[in-house]
Amino acid sequence: MGNVNKVRNVTEKAKGKAMESVGRAIDDPALKVEGKATQVKSDLKQAGEKVKDAAKH
């Protein structure tokens, strides 16, 4: 299950980057912020996965 969550986190981060880029391209500050927030949320989840992996070993 850990690898599935890691892939989801990477996918979510890519989605956030795309949202941020589109927001920048169309000059939509709300979309830029939402994209950045999605990236941060993904990074936090990824850090949690790393902690779980470290605890297993």
PDB file with SEQRES, HELIX, SHEET and CRYST1 records, atoms N, CA, C and O in Angstrom:
SEQRES   1 A   57  MET GLY ASN VAL ASN LYS VAL ARG ASN VAL THR GLU LYS          
SEQRES   2 A   57  ALA LYS GLY LYS ALA MET GLU SER VAL GLY ARG ALA ILE          
SEQRES   3 A   57  ASP ASP PRO ALA LEU LYS VAL GLU GLY LYS ALA THR GLN          
SEQRES   4 A   57  VAL LYS SER ASP LEU LYS GLN ALA GLY GLU LYS VAL LYS          
SEQRES   5 A   57  ASP ALA ALA LYS HIS                                          
HELIX    1 AA1 GLY A    2  ALA A   25  1                                  24    
HELIX    2 AA2 PRO A   29  LYS A   56  1                                  28    
CRYST1    1.000    1.000    1.000  90.00  90.00  90.00 P 1           1          
ATOM      1  N   MET A   1       0.821  -1.193   0.000  1.00  0.00           N  
ATOM      2  CA  MET A   1       0.000   0.000   0.000  1.00  0.00           C  
ATOM      3  C   MET A   1       0.864   1.256   0.000  1.00  0.00           C  
ATOM      4  O   MET A   1       0.434   2.290  -0.510  1.00  0.00           O  
ATOM      5  N   GLY A   2       2.062   1.192   0.555  1.00  0.00           N  
ATOM      6  CA  GLY A   2       2.935   2.350   0.636  1.00  0.00           C  
ATOM      7  C   GLY A   2       3.335   2.884  -0.724  1.00  0.00           C  
ATOM      8  O   GLY A   2       3.359   4.095  -0.940  1.00  0.00           O  
ATOM      9  N   ASN A   3       3.652   1.972  -1.651  1.00  0.00           N  
ATOM     10  CA  ASN A   3       4.046   2.412  -2.990  1.00  0.00           C  
ATOM     11  C   ASN A   3       2.888   3.082  -3.718  1.00  0.00           C  
ATOM     12  O   ASN A   3       3.093   4.045  -4.458  1.00  0.00           O  
ATOM     13  N   VAL A   4       1.682   2.584  -3.516  1.00  0.00           N  
ATOM     14  CA  VAL A   4       0.499   3.180  -4.139  1.00  0.00           C  
ATOM     15  C   VAL A   4       0.330   4.607  -3.631  1.00  0.00           C  
ATOM     16  O   VAL A   4       0.044   5.513  -4.414  1.00  0.00           O  
ATOM     17  N   ASN A   5       0.501   4.812  -2.344  1.00  0.00           N  
ATOM     18  CA  ASN A   5       0.371   6.157  -1.774  1.00  0.00           C  
ATOM     19  C   ASN A   5       1.457   7.083  -2.301  1.00  0.00           C  
ATOM     20  O   ASN A   5       1.202   8.261  -2.553  1.00  0.00           O  
ATOM     21  N   LYS A   6       2.660   6.563  -2.469  1.00  0.00           N  
ATOM     22  CA  LYS A   6       3.757   7.387  -2.996  1.00  0.00           C  
ATOM     23  C   LYS A   6       3.457   7.841  -4.422  1.00  0.00           C  
ATOM     24  O   LYS A   6       3.705   8.994  -4.777  1.00  0.00           O  
ATOM     25  N   VAL A   7       2.925   6.937  -5.235  1.00  0.00           N  
ATOM     26  CA  VAL A   7       2.576   7.286  -6.611  1.00  0.00           C  
ATOM     27  C   VAL A   7       1.456   8.320  -6.619  1.00  0.00           C  
ATOM     28  O   VAL A   7       1.486   9.265  -7.407  1.00  0.00           O  
ATOM     29  N   ARG A   8       0.480   8.145  -5.752  1.00  0.00           N  
ATOM     30  CA  ARG A   8      -0.613   9.123  -5.658  1.00  0.00           C  
ATOM     31  C   ARG A   8      -0.079  10.493  -5.267  1.00  0.00           C  
ATOM     32  O   ARG A   8      -0.526  11.511  -5.795  1.00  0.00           O  
ATOM     33  N   ASN A   9       0.872  10.519  -4.347  1.00  0.00           N  
ATOM     34  CA  ASN A   9       1.439  11.795  -3.917  1.00  0.00           C  
ATOM     35  C   ASN A   9       2.184  12.487  -5.053  1.00  0.00           C  
ATOM     36  O   ASN A   9       2.069  13.700  -5.224  1.00  0.00           O  
ATOM     37  N   VAL A  10       2.939  11.728  -5.819  1.00  0.00           N  
ATOM     38  CA  VAL A  10       3.670  12.299  -6.952  1.00  0.00           C  
ATOM     39  C   VAL A  10       2.680  12.817  -7.995  1.00  0.00           C  
ATOM     40  O   VAL A  10       2.882  13.886  -8.571  1.00  0.00           O  
ATOM     41  N   THR A  11       1.623  12.066  -8.233  1.00  0.00           N  
ATOM     42  CA  THR A  11       0.599  12.487  -9.188  1.00  0.00           C  
ATOM     43  C   THR A  11      -0.092  13.756  -8.706  1.00  0.00           C  
ATOM     44  O   THR A  11      -0.352  14.667  -9.492  1.00  0.00           O  
ATOM     45  N   GLU A  12      -0.388  13.810  -7.413  1.00  0.00           N  
ATOM     46  CA  GLU A  12      -1.038  14.992  -6.849  1.00  0.00           C  
ATOM     47  C   GLU A  12      -0.130  16.220  -6.960  1.00  0.00           C  
ATOM     48  O   GLU A  12      -0.600  17.325  -7.229  1.00  0.00           O  
ATOM     49  N   LYS A  13       1.166  16.018  -6.751  1.00  0.00           N  
ATOM     50  CA  LYS A  13       2.105  17.133  -6.868  1.00  0.00           C  
ATOM     51  C   LYS A  13       2.153  17.636  -8.311  1.00  0.00           C  
ATOM     52  O   LYS A  13       2.184  18.844  -8.545  1.00  0.00           O  
ATOM     53  N   ALA A  14       2.160  16.722  -9.271  1.00  0.00           N  
ATOM     54  CA  ALA A  14       2.163  17.118 -10.681  1.00  0.00           C  
ATOM     55  C   ALA A  14       0.893  17.888 -11.026  1.00  0.00           C  
ATOM     56  O   ALA A  14       0.931  18.858 -11.784  1.00  0.00           O  
ATOM     57  N   LYS A  15      -0.222  17.453 -10.470  1.00  0.00           N  
ATOM     58  CA  LYS A  15      -1.488  18.151 -10.686  1.00  0.00           C  
ATOM     59  C   LYS A  15      -1.400  19.576 -10.131  1.00  0.00           C  
ATOM     60  O   LYS A  15      -1.861  20.526 -10.763  1.00  0.00           O  
ATOM     61  N   GLY A  16      -0.810  19.712  -8.956  1.00  0.00           N  
ATOM     62  CA  GLY A  16      -0.648  21.027  -8.350  1.00  0.00           C  
ATOM     63  C   GLY A  16       0.240  21.933  -9.177  1.00  0.00           C  
ATOM     64  O   GLY A  16      -0.042  23.123  -9.324  1.00  0.00           O  
ATOM     65  N   LYS A  17       1.314  21.374  -9.717  1.00  0.00           N  
ATOM     66  CA  LYS A  17       2.213  22.166 -10.567  1.00  0.00           C  
ATOM     67  C   LYS A  17       1.481  22.633 -11.824  1.00  0.00           C  
ATOM     68  O   LYS A  17       1.646  23.771 -12.264  1.00  0.00           O  
ATOM     69  N   ALA A  18       0.672  21.743 -12.395  1.00  0.00           N  
ATOM     70  CA  ALA A  18      -0.089  22.107 -13.589  1.00  0.00           C  
ATOM     71  C   ALA A  18      -1.090  23.216 -13.267  1.00  0.00           C  
ATOM     72  O   ALA A  18      -1.240  24.169 -14.032  1.00  0.00           O  
ATOM     73  N   MET A  19      -1.765  23.085 -12.138  1.00  0.00           N  
ATOM     74  CA  MET A  19      -2.729  24.119 -11.736  1.00  0.00           C  
ATOM     75  C   MET A  19      -2.029  25.466 -11.542  1.00  0.00           C  
ATOM     76  O   MET A  19      -2.532  26.503 -11.975  1.00  0.00           O  
ATOM     77  N   GLU A  20      -0.883  25.439 -10.898  1.00  0.00           N  
ATOM     78  CA  GLU A  20      -0.137  26.669 -10.666  1.00  0.00           C  
ATOM     79  C   GLU A  20       0.295  27.296 -11.998  1.00  0.00           C  
ATOM     80  O   GLU A  20       0.210  28.511 -12.172  1.00  0.00           O  
ATOM     81  N   SER A  21       0.750  26.475 -12.918  1.00  0.00           N  
ATOM     82  CA  SER A  21       1.183  26.976 -14.228  1.00  0.00           C  
ATOM     83  C   SER A  21       0.025  27.584 -15.012  1.00  0.00           C  
ATOM     84  O   SER A  21       0.167  28.646 -15.618  1.00  0.00           O  
ATOM     85  N   VAL A  22      -1.105  26.916 -14.997  1.00  0.00           N  
ATOM     86  CA  VAL A  22      -2.279  27.442 -15.696  1.00  0.00           C  
ATOM     87  C   VAL A  22      -2.724  28.748 -15.049  1.00  0.00           C  
ATOM     88  O   VAL A  22      -3.065  29.704 -15.744  1.00  0.00           O  
ATOM     89  N   GLY A  23      -2.720  28.789 -13.728  1.00  0.00           N  
ATOM     90  CA  GLY A  23      -3.084  30.014 -13.026  1.00  0.00           C  
ATOM     91  C   GLY A  23      -2.170  31.168 -13.391  1.00  0.00           C  
ATOM     92  O   GLY A  23      -2.617  32.304 -13.545  1.00  0.00           O  
ATOM     93  N   ARG A  24      -0.892  30.868 -13.528  1.00  0.00           N  
ATOM     94  CA  ARG A  24       0.074  31.899 -13.921  1.00  0.00           C  
ATOM     95  C   ARG A  24      -0.186  32.334 -15.366  1.00  0.00           C  
ATOM     96  O   ARG A  24      -0.113  33.523 -15.679  1.00  0.00           O  
ATOM     97  N   ALA A  25      -0.488  31.381 -16.240  1.00  0.00           N  
ATOM     98  CA  ALA A  25      -0.688  31.675 -17.658  1.00  0.00           C  
ATOM     99  C   ALA A  25      -1.938  32.532 -17.894  1.00  0.00           C  
ATOM    100  O   ALA A  25      -1.941  33.415 -18.752  1.00  0.00           O  
ATOM    101  N   ILE A  26      -2.989  32.263 -17.128  1.00  0.00           N  
ATOM    102  CA  ILE A  26      -4.229  33.022 -17.340  1.00  0.00           C  
ATOM    103  C   ILE A  26      -4.389  34.136 -16.317  1.00  0.00           C  
ATOM    104  O   ILE A  26      -5.434  34.782 -16.244  1.00  0.00           O  
ATOM    105  N   ASP A  27      -3.339  34.355 -15.527  1.00  0.00           N  
ATOM    106  CA  ASP A  27      -3.324  35.408 -14.510  1.00  0.00           C  
ATOM    107  C   ASP A  27      -4.483  35.265 -13.521  1.00  0.00           C  
ATOM    108  O   ASP A  27      -5.236  36.208 -13.275  1.00  0.00           O  
ATOM    109  N   ASP A  28      -4.603  34.048 -12.959  1.00  0.00           N  
ATOM    110  CA  ASP A  28      -5.634  33.753 -11.962  1.00  0.00           C  
ATOM    111  C   ASP A  28      -4.940  33.444 -10.634  1.00  0.00           C  
ATOM    112  O   ASP A  28      -4.471  32.327 -10.418  1.00  0.00           O  
ATOM    113  N   PRO A  29      -4.877  34.445  -9.743  1.00  0.00           N  
ATOM    114  CA  PRO A  29      -4.165  34.246  -8.473  1.00  0.00           C  
ATOM    115  C   PRO A  29      -4.739  33.106  -7.620  1.00  0.00           C  
ATOM    116  O   PRO A  29      -3.988  32.402  -6.946  1.00  0.00           O  
ATOM    117  N   ALA A  30      -6.045  32.926  -7.646  1.00  0.00           N  
ATOM    118  CA  ALA A  30      -6.662  31.866  -6.839  1.00  0.00           C  
ATOM    119  C   ALA A  30      -6.206  30.489  -7.316  1.00  0.00           C  
ATOM    120  O   ALA A  30      -5.934  29.608  -6.501  1.00  0.00           O  
ATOM    121  N   LEU A  31      -6.125  30.306  -8.613  1.00  0.00           N  
ATOM    122  CA  LEU A  31      -5.694  29.019  -9.163  1.00  0.00           C  
ATOM    123  C   LEU A  31      -4.223  28.765  -8.856  1.00  0.00           C  
ATOM    124  O   LEU A  31      -3.831  27.633  -8.574  1.00  0.00           O  
ATOM    125  N   LYS A  32      -3.412  29.816  -8.911  1.00  0.00           N  
ATOM    126  CA  LYS A  32      -1.989  29.672  -8.571  1.00  0.00           C  
ATOM    127  C   LYS A  32      -1.837  29.221  -7.117  1.00  0.00           C  
ATOM    128  O   LYS A  32      -1.056  28.319  -6.815  1.00  0.00           O  
ATOM    129  N   VAL A  33      -2.590  29.857  -6.228  1.00  0.00           N  
ATOM    130  CA  VAL A  33      -2.503  29.522  -4.804  1.00  0.00           C  
ATOM    131  C   VAL A  33      -3.009  28.106  -4.554  1.00  0.00           C  
ATOM    132  O   VAL A  33      -2.413  27.360  -3.776  1.00  0.00           O  
ATOM    133  N   GLU A  34      -4.104  27.735  -5.210  1.00  0.00           N  
ATOM    134  CA  GLU A  34      -4.633  26.381  -5.045  1.00  0.00           C  
ATOM    135  C   GLU A  34      -3.630  25.334  -5.526  1.00  0.00           C  
ATOM    136  O   GLU A  34      -3.463  24.289  -4.898  1.00  0.00           O  
ATOM    137  N   GLY A  35      -2.974  25.621  -6.631  1.00  0.00           N  
ATOM    138  CA  GLY A  35      -1.966  24.698  -7.147  1.00  0.00           C  
ATOM    139  C   GLY A  35      -0.796  24.556  -6.193  1.00  0.00           C  
ATOM    140  O   GLY A  35      -0.311  23.449  -5.958  1.00  0.00           O  
ATOM    141  N   LYS A  36      -0.341  25.676  -5.642  1.00  0.00           N  
ATOM    142  CA  LYS A  36       0.770  25.641  -4.688  1.00  0.00           C  
ATOM    143  C   LYS A  36       0.357  24.873  -3.425  1.00  0.00           C  
ATOM    144  O   LYS A  36       1.139  24.093  -2.884  1.00  0.00           O  
ATOM    145  N   ALA A  37      -0.865  25.099  -2.967  1.00  0.00           N  
ATOM    146  CA  ALA A  37      -1.359  24.387  -1.778  1.00  0.00           C  
ATOM    147  C   ALA A  37      -1.419  22.879  -2.023  1.00  0.00           C  
ATOM    148  O   ALA A  37      -1.097  22.088  -1.136  1.00  0.00           O  
ATOM    149  N   THR A  38      -1.826  22.492  -3.212  1.00  0.00           N  
ATOM    150  CA  THR A  38      -1.881  21.069  -3.558  1.00  0.00           C  
ATOM    151  C   THR A  38      -0.480  20.458  -3.517  1.00  0.00           C  
ATOM    152  O   THR A  38      -0.301  19.328  -3.062  1.00  0.00           O  
ATOM    153  N   GLN A  39       0.506  21.209  -3.993  1.00  0.00           N  
ATOM    154  CA  GLN A  39       1.886  20.719  -3.969  1.00  0.00           C  
ATOM    155  C   GLN A  39       2.383  20.547  -2.533  1.00  0.00           C  
ATOM    156  O   GLN A  39       3.021  19.546  -2.209  1.00  0.00           O  
ATOM    157  N   VAL A  40       2.093  21.513  -1.688  1.00  0.00           N  
ATOM    158  CA  VAL A  40       2.541  21.445  -0.293  1.00  0.00           C  
ATOM    159  C   VAL A  40       1.885  20.264   0.407  1.00  0.00           C  
ATOM    160  O   VAL A  40       2.540  19.528   1.146  1.00  0.00           O  
ATOM    161  N   LYS A  41       0.590  20.088   0.172  1.00  0.00           N  
ATOM    162  CA  LYS A  41      -0.135  18.963   0.778  1.00  0.00           C  
ATOM    163  C   LYS A  41       0.484  17.637   0.346  1.00  0.00           C  
ATOM    164  O   LYS A  41       0.642  16.722   1.154  1.00  0.00           O  
ATOM    165  N   SER A  42       0.832  17.545  -0.936  1.00  0.00           N  
ATOM    166  CA  SER A  42       1.462  16.336  -1.454  1.00  0.00           C  
ATOM    167  C   SER A  42       2.823  16.101  -0.807  1.00  0.00           C  
ATOM    168  O   SER A  42       3.162  14.970  -0.459  1.00  0.00           O  
ATOM    169  N   ASP A  43       3.604  17.172  -0.646  1.00  0.00           N  
ATOM    170  CA  ASP A  43       4.918  17.051  -0.007  1.00  0.00           C  
ATOM    171  C   ASP A  43       4.792  16.551   1.430  1.00  0.00           C  
ATOM    172  O   ASP A  43       5.590  15.728   1.879  1.00  0.00           O  
ATOM    173  N   LEU A  44       3.792  17.048   2.144  1.00  0.00           N  
ATOM    174  CA  LEU A  44       3.584  16.606   3.531  1.00  0.00           C  
ATOM    175  C   LEU A  44       3.194  15.136   3.589  1.00  0.00           C  
ATOM    176  O   LEU A  44       3.667  14.394   4.451  1.00  0.00           O  
ATOM    177  N   LYS A  45       2.332  14.719   2.673  1.00  0.00           N  
ATOM    178  CA  LYS A  45       1.949  13.302   2.630  1.00  0.00           C  
ATOM    179  C   LYS A  45       3.161  12.432   2.305  1.00  0.00           C  
ATOM    180  O   LYS A  45       3.338  11.360   2.883  1.00  0.00           O  
ATOM    181  N   GLN A  46       3.990  12.902   1.379  1.00  0.00           N  
ATOM    182  CA  GLN A  46       5.184  12.147   0.992  1.00  0.00           C  
ATOM    183  C   GLN A  46       6.134  12.022   2.180  1.00  0.00           C  
ATOM    184  O   GLN A  46       6.736  10.969   2.390  1.00  0.00           O  
ATOM    185  N   ALA A  47       6.266  13.091   2.951  1.00  0.00           N  
ATOM    186  CA  ALA A  47       7.118  13.038   4.142  1.00  0.00           C  
ATOM    187  C   ALA A  47       6.575  12.011   5.140  1.00  0.00           C  
ATOM    188  O   ALA A  47       7.342  11.290   5.778  1.00  0.00           O  
ATOM    189  N   GLY A  48       5.266  11.953   5.268  1.00  0.00           N  
ATOM    190  CA  GLY A  48       4.653  10.959   6.150  1.00  0.00           C  
ATOM    191  C   GLY A  48       4.957   9.542   5.696  1.00  0.00           C  
ATOM    192  O   GLY A  48       5.217   8.665   6.519  1.00  0.00           O  
ATOM    193  N   GLU A  49       4.927   9.320   4.402  1.00  0.00           N  
ATOM    194  CA  GLU A  49       5.254   7.995   3.865  1.00  0.00           C  
ATOM    195  C   GLU A  49       6.703   7.636   4.178  1.00  0.00           C  
ATOM    196  O   GLU A  49       7.001   6.490   4.517  1.00  0.00           O  
ATOM    197  N   LYS A  50       7.598   8.605   4.068  1.00  0.00           N  
ATOM    198  CA  LYS A  50       9.012   8.348   4.373  1.00  0.00           C  
ATOM    199  C   LYS A  50       9.205   7.998   5.841  1.00  0.00           C  
ATOM    200  O   LYS A  50      10.022   7.142   6.180  1.00  0.00           O  
ATOM    201  N   VAL A  51       8.446   8.668   6.716  1.00  0.00           N  
ATOM    202  CA  VAL A  51       8.529   8.374   8.150  1.00  0.00           C  
ATOM    203  C   VAL A  51       8.042   6.952   8.406  1.00  0.00           C  
ATOM    204  O   VAL A  51       8.652   6.212   9.178  1.00  0.00           O  
ATOM    205  N   LYS A  52       6.948   6.575   7.761  1.00  0.00           N  
ATOM    206  CA  LYS A  52       6.427   5.212   7.933  1.00  0.00           C  
ATOM    207  C   LYS A  52       7.448   4.182   7.456  1.00  0.00           C  
ATOM    208  O   LYS A  52       7.652   3.155   8.105  1.00  0.00           O  
ATOM    209  N   ASP A  53       8.093   4.461   6.312  1.00  0.00           N  
ATOM    210  CA  ASP A  53       9.098   3.544   5.795  1.00  0.00           C  
ATOM    211  C   ASP A  53      10.282   3.431   6.756  1.00  0.00           C  
ATOM    212  O   ASP A  53      10.793   2.333   6.978  1.00  0.00           O  
ATOM    213  N   ALA A  54      10.715   4.540   7.319  1.00  0.00           N  
ATOM    214  CA  ALA A  54      11.839   4.529   8.253  1.00  0.00           C  
ATOM    215  C   ALA A  54      11.485   3.753   9.517  1.00  0.00           C  
ATOM    216  O   ALA A  54      12.339   3.079  10.094  1.00  0.00           O  
ATOM    217  N   ALA A  55      10.242   3.846   9.945  1.00  0.00           N  
ATOM    218  CA  ALA A  55       9.823   3.141  11.160  1.00  0.00           C  
ATOM    219  C   ALA A  55       9.797   1.631  10.955  1.00  0.00           C  
ATOM    220  O   ALA A  55       9.976   0.866  11.902  1.00  0.00           O  
ATOM    221  N   LYS A  56       9.574   1.211   9.729  1.00  0.00           N  
ATOM    222  CA  LYS A  56       9.514  -0.219   9.430  1.00  0.00           C  
ATOM    223  C   LYS A  56      10.888  -0.867   9.491  1.00  0.00           C  
ATOM    224  O   LYS A  56      10.992  -2.062   9.766  1.00  0.00           O  
ATOM    225  N   HIS A  57      11.943  -0.098   9.238  1.00  0.00           N  
ATOM    226  CA  HIS A  57      13.281  -0.672   9.135  1.00  0.00           C  
ATOM    227  C   HIS A  57      14.055  -0.510  10.383  1.00  0.00           C  
ATOM    228  O   HIS A  57      15.205  -0.942  10.456  1.00  0.00           O  
TER     229      HIS A  57                                                      
END                                                                             
